């Protein structure tokens, strides 16, 4: 029953969240950078609160209760470093295809968000078949990258539910549910980033939204892995929580915050982060 509940929650967070972003991208075909910037920084704040005030602190509380050894903080730090490093290496391997600062449409024309918008709305866009093809490939690469990202993100949800005493009774009031909803929120702009180039490259809106939603499926797999590992024993739970925390910290500091600041060079994203941090703290405490 617990596994079924986790599958349903992560399907909503991963598949529906990403698919909703793809649908929004298909309808609007562009997004407000300011709104997305605030959305990303707010999600980053909530993630940071859940990681610091819940996931990383749980093993310490278990140590104080006597169920874990005194060197538990070192285990947590090591696991966080491994989780951060794994996601960093994953991003390093795919950044050359997805980073907006890297040239992948024209050797003399870097593909920024503004460039993509100009290509989509330019009057002569239909006559540039080569550009269409490049946009289509860029969309497929972005879809694959997001699918890979969703695996460790799913582990965060699973590891969070692993520390919940009674999942069924606390399904909608635990840190796992909070993290699932935040990751689902975070998946919306990611889904938009996938569907827009796919549609601009010639794919039908229906197929583009469907493929975008499918890229969220690894979230379910990651959640099941995180929950299974966390349920073995206290040490495995500590390692699972630490790894998941490291993965999320990279997502916050390596992706969400830099992207939100690049999208809107203002002090408001920092304020949105602060509000998200406080909101996350209240959600964890209550």
HELIX and SHEET records of a PDB file:
HELIX    1   1 UNK A    2  UNK A   10  1                                   9    
HELIX    2   2 UNK A   11  UNK A   16  3                                   6    
HELIX    3   3 UNK A   17  UNK A   28  1                                  12    
HELIX    4   4 UNK A   33  UNK A   50  1                                  18    
HELIX    5   5 UNK A   51  UNK A   55  3                                   5    
HELIX    6   6 UNK A   56  UNK A   64  1                                   9    
HELIX    7   7 UNK A   72  UNK A   98  1                                  27    
HELIX    8   8 UNK A  113  UNK A  121  1                                   9    
HELIX    9   9 UNK A  125  UNK A  127  5                                   3    
HELIX   10  10 UNK A  129  UNK A  162  1                                  34    
HELIX   11  11 UNK A  175  UNK A  200  1                                  26    
HELIX   12  12 UNK A  205  UNK A  214  1                                  10    
HELIX   13  13 UNK A  218  UNK A  230  1                                  13    
HELIX   14  14 UNK A  234  UNK A  250  1                                  17    
HELIX   15  15 UNK A  251  UNK A  256  3                                   6    
HELIX   16  16 UNK A  257  UNK A  263  1                                   7    
HELIX   17  17 UNK A  268  UNK A  285  1                                  18    
END                                                                             
